Amino acid sequence: MPGVAVSRSGVLVATKRCYVLWRADARPAARSRPIGRALSAGSPTLPSVDQISAEPGASEPRTVAVVEDSQVEQSPVEQSPVEQSPVEQSRGWSLSPSRAADFLTCPLLYRFRVIDRLPEAPSPAMARGTLVHAVLEKLFDEPAASRSPQAAAKLVEPAWDRLLAAEPELAGLFADEAERAAWLTQARAMIDRYFTLEDPTRLEPAHRELHVQAVLGSGLRLRGYIDRLDVAAGGEVRIVDYKTGTAPRADFEARALFQMRFYALVLWRTSGTVPRLLQLMYLGNGEIVRYAPDEADLLATERKIEALWRAIERARTAGDWRPRPGKLCDWCAHQALCPAFGGTPPPLPSADAEGGRDGPGSSGPDGRDGQAAAGQGRSASALASCSLDRDRDHEI
């Protein structure tokens, strides 16, 4: 392959659009599918797993504006709130990847979740995603040498107990103990599969469960939660997201990567640094999708988000939230209210009452505004849906 040098200690993972050099002992996924812009001859390779370390400076806040990160002691710079524009202070606009995906999937679904704030009972798949994420987050609390499949297995039951204590309704997901045991077995299999994709003993993430946000020039606030942020000694940033579903077909990868580009845009707008690599780890079937963004990609993502928000505003102004029937309707919790299935949506709330976790009139962080929700007298099932809201992305 002209112009691409491969050392004896490395493996060149390649497809027709992207080349990534990984050390042989970094254990890249056997079915890894890197995609994105090609690296030109002589350009530096993307950061390999063994380059992500706990060296001094690797976790400095110079690459990201942090709003919330319970794992890392934050410096005064990190704790400074993101300044709001006058437009945002008066209107509180916000958008997350989950809600953007809702509107792209079905404007009426966006309305049900954001404007009407209809409760949705958590599903076993959503709860499993939450559990797996919790275990992988806690795994990095262990000393590096102790991060083994056996150590992760010991974290499953305590993580499930904490989840049950926070959301007692989750106990009702299972008809009996045998069904619960089978569900836990599936979760453990996904956690075991994680260890076939990378070696956590060689990693020291800069941040986990990182709440990030940025305000665009229009006043629109973008917000979201990043599963893991790795920062190499040289400052290169890798965004990592765990999925408990299976990797999409090639023609659906762009949709899956929209969430990651969204996060990359937020980091770029708050730090001026374009993440070097976006990595989706599919624990359902053991595949990795990697993408190397550039400024052109992120500018295009920003234009798409702005256009999407204008469409949301037009729908809100006109009160026109049309359903968009498709394959995902089979999993929708609101079929009984959908005109496409013979239902009738509830009356739209008044402008004063409108405003959810995300969207026009919103001010709370996406999927984490539990106290505000409780203050509005929402049901226990609605609170469960609220706390698991960000985990809708786990299966995508």
N, C-alpha and C positions, 0 to 999 in steps of 0.2 A: 504494500500500500504506500505509494510514493508520498514522501513528506511527513509521514507519521512514524516516529521512532517508538519502539516498544522495548523496555528494559527486560532483562531476564527475570526480574522479580515481579513483573507486572502482567496483567491480563488486559487486553484491549477489548472492551465491550462495545460492540458497534452495530449500528443499523444504517440505513441509507441516509440519515440526516444528522446523526450526532455520534461523536467518538469520545469515550471517557476512559482514561487510564486508571485502573485500580490495582493496588498491590495484590499479589496473589494471596497473601494471608488475610486480606480484608474481607474475604468471603462474600463477593457480590452475589445476588440472586442468580440462580441458574437460568431463570426465565425472565431476567431483567430486560425491559424494553425501553432503552433510552430514546427519547425523541427530542426534537428541537433544532436549533441552529447548529450547523457543523462548526467544529473548532478548526480554524485554519492551521496550516503547517507552521510550526514554530510558536504557536500561541501556548500560554500556560494551560496545563490540564486542569480540569475541575478538581476541587479538593477531594482527596480520597479519604476513606474512613479513618485511616491511621493519622491523618493530619489534624483531625479534630481533637484537641487536647485541652487540658486544664492549665496550660502555661499562663503565667501572668500576662494580663492584657487580652486573653482570648475571650473573656466575658465582659469586657468593658462596654459601657453603654454608648459608645460612639457610633454604633451601627443601628441602633433601634431606639425609638421612643417608647418606653415601657409605661403602661398604665397599671397593670396588675400582674404580679408574678410571685406566688407564695413560696417558691423554692429558692429564690435568690434574694439576698439582702440588697436592697436597692439604694443607690447613691442618691444624694439630693437632686442630681440632674435627672435621674430616672423618675423620681417621684413628682417632678413638676408636671402639672396638668397640661394637656394639649390646649393651647389657646383657642377659644371659640371666636368665629367671625361674628360680626353684628347680625348677619342674616341667621346664623345658626342659633345665636342666643335668643332671638325672637321666635324662631320656629322649631328649633330642635330637630332638624332633619338628621336621619341616620339610616344607614343601609349596611346589612351584613351579607356575606356570601349565601347564607341559607335563604334569606328573604329575597335576594336577587334571583336565586334559582327558582323560588316559588313563583315569582311573577313571570319568569321566562317559561316555566312549565304550564302555568294556568293563572291568569289574572284573578279569577274568582277565588282560587286557593289562597293567593296573597291577601285578598280582602278578608277571607274567613279567619286567617291567622293574625293579621296585623290590625285591621280596622274593627272587625267584630270580636276578635280575641276569643274565638270559640275554643273550649277545652278539647284536648285530644288525649285519650288514655295512652300511656306509653306501651309500646309493643315489645315482645320478647327480643326482637332484633335490635331495637333502640337500646334497651336495657343491657343487652350483651355488649353492644358497642361501648356503652358507658363503663361497664365493668372492665373490659379489656384495656381501655384507655387508662383507667385508674391504676391497674396493675403495672402497665408499662411506665406510667409516670412515677410510681413508687419504686420501681425497680432501680432507678438511677439514684435513689437515696442510699442504696447499698454501696459498700466499697467496691471499686471496679472489679477486683478479682473475685468477688462473691456474686456477680451478676450472672447466674446460671439458670437453666431451665428449672432446676429443683428449687432455687430461691424464689423464682417467679411463681411456681406452683404454690408455695407457702403463702403467697400474698393474696391468692384468689378468695379464699373464704373470709379473711378479714375485710377485704375490699367490698365483698358482697354484703357483709354485715353492716358496714358503714353506709352503703347505699340504701339498704333496707331501713336503717334508722332514720335516714333523711327522707325517704319516700316509702312509708309503710305499705302503700297501695301496691307496690311492686310484688308483694307476696301473692297477690291475687292473679298474677300472670300464669300460674301453674296449677293444674288440676290436682296434682298429688306430688309426693316427694320424688317418685320415679321420673316424672316429667321435669322437675327442677334439676335432678341429678343429670339427666340427659342434656339439659341446657347448659349446665356448668361444664360438662364434658366438652361440649362444642367450644365454649369459651377457652378452656384449657388448651384445646387443639390449636386454636388461633394464636395463643400466646406461645406455644411451642414452635409454631411455624415462624414466628418472628425471629427466633434464634437461627433459622436457616437463611435468613436474609441479610443479617449483619451481626457483628460481634460487639455486644454492648460493653465488654470489658475494655475496648479500645476507644470508647467515647466518653466525653464529659460535656454534655449539652450545656450551652450558655443559658438557655431558658426552657422551661416546660410549662404547658398550659398558659401561654403568654397572651394577655389581652393587649391588643394593639389598636390604635385608631389614628386617623388622619383626617384633616378637613381640606376638601378641595376648594378651588377658587370660587366655586358657585355657592359655597356654604354647606354643601352636602358632607356630612360626617360619615366616613367609612370606619367600620369596626369589625373585629372578629377575634377569634381565639386560635392561636397557632399551637399545634400539639408539641412541636419541638423545634428549637432554633439552635443550630450548630454554628459555631464561629471558629474558623481555623486560626492558627497562630498568625498567619499573614493577613487576617481580617476578612477573608472570604466567608460569605454567609450562605448557609444551606437551610431552607425551610423544609421540614419533614412533617408529613401528615399520615396518620395511620387510618386505614379503612378496613372494616371487618366484612366488607362485601368482596366480590371478585372483580378483577380488573376488567374494564370495559373493552369491547372490540375497538380496533383501531379507528373506525369511523365515529366513535363516541368519545375518543380521548380528549378532544377539544373541550367538550362540556365538563369532563372531570377536571381538566386543568384550569378552568375558569376560576375556581375557588383559589387555587394556588397563585394564579396571576393577580387575583384580588389582593391577597396577602402581600405579594411582592410589591404591588403598587403602593400599599400603605407604608411598607418599610422604606421604599424609595422616597416617597413624599415626606417622610418624617426624618430621614437620615441622609438623603442624597446618595445612598448606596444601593445599587442594583444587586439583589441576591444572585449569587453565582449559580445556584442549582435549586430547583424545586423537585422534591421527591415524594411521590405517593407510594406508600407501602400497603399492598393489598394482602391482608392476612387471611382472606377467605380462600385464596388459591396460590399464595406464595409468589406473587409477581411484584415487580417494582416498575413504576413509570417515572422517568426522569426527564426534566426539561430545563434547558439553559436559556433564561430570558435575556433580553437586551432592552435598551431604552425604547426602541421602536415598538416592541411587544407591549410594554407597559403603557406607552402613550395610547396605543390602540385600545388597550383594556380600559383606560380612563375615559376615552371617547365613548366606548360601549356602555360603561356604567352611567355616564352623564346622560346618554340617549335613553337608557333604560329608566333613569329617574324621571326624565321629562315625560315618558310614557306613563309612569306611575302617577305623576301629577295630573296629567290629562284625564286619566281614568278617575282619579279622586274628584277633580273639579266637575266632571260630567256625571259622576255616580255610575259610571259604566264599567262594571267588572265582569267581563264576559268569560264564560267557561271555555276551556280549550281541551276537549276530550282527547284522550290518548291512552296508551298502555298503562300509565301510572295511575289511572282512575281506579283500577282494581284495588289499590292500596290506600285510597283516599278515605279519611274518616268522615267526610261530609257529603257522601253521595246522596243521602236523604234530603239534603237542602239544595242540591244542584239541579238547575233546569235541564241539563243534559240527561238527567235520569228521572225527570218528572217531578223534581222537588221545587220548592220555593225558598229563596234565601230570606233571612230575617230582614226587617226594615233596617236601613242604614242608620247608624247612630248619629246624633247631632254633632256638629263641629266641635262643641264644647266637650262632649264626651269622648270624641275620637282621639286616638293616639295610643299606640301600643309600645312594645319593647323596641320596635323597629319601624320606621316609616314616618309619614307626616305627623308632627306633634310628639314624636317620641323623644325621650331623653335618657332612658335607662339603657344599660348595656344589653346587647342581644343575648337572650336566653339566660341571663343571670339576675334579672330584676325581681327576685323572689319576694323581697320585703315590700316593694311597691305593689306587687300583685296581691300580696296578703292584705295590704292596706285598703285595697279596692274590694275586699270581700270575695275574692275568687275561691272557687271550690278546691278541695284537696286534689281532685283529678287535674284541675287546671294548673295547680302548683307543680304537680308531677310532670305535666307536659312542659311547663316553663323550665324546670331544672334540666330536662333532657333535650331542650329545644335545639341546642347547638349540635347535638349528636345525631340529628337527622342526616348529617353529611357522612356519618360513619359507613353507611351502606352504599354510598354512591361510588 
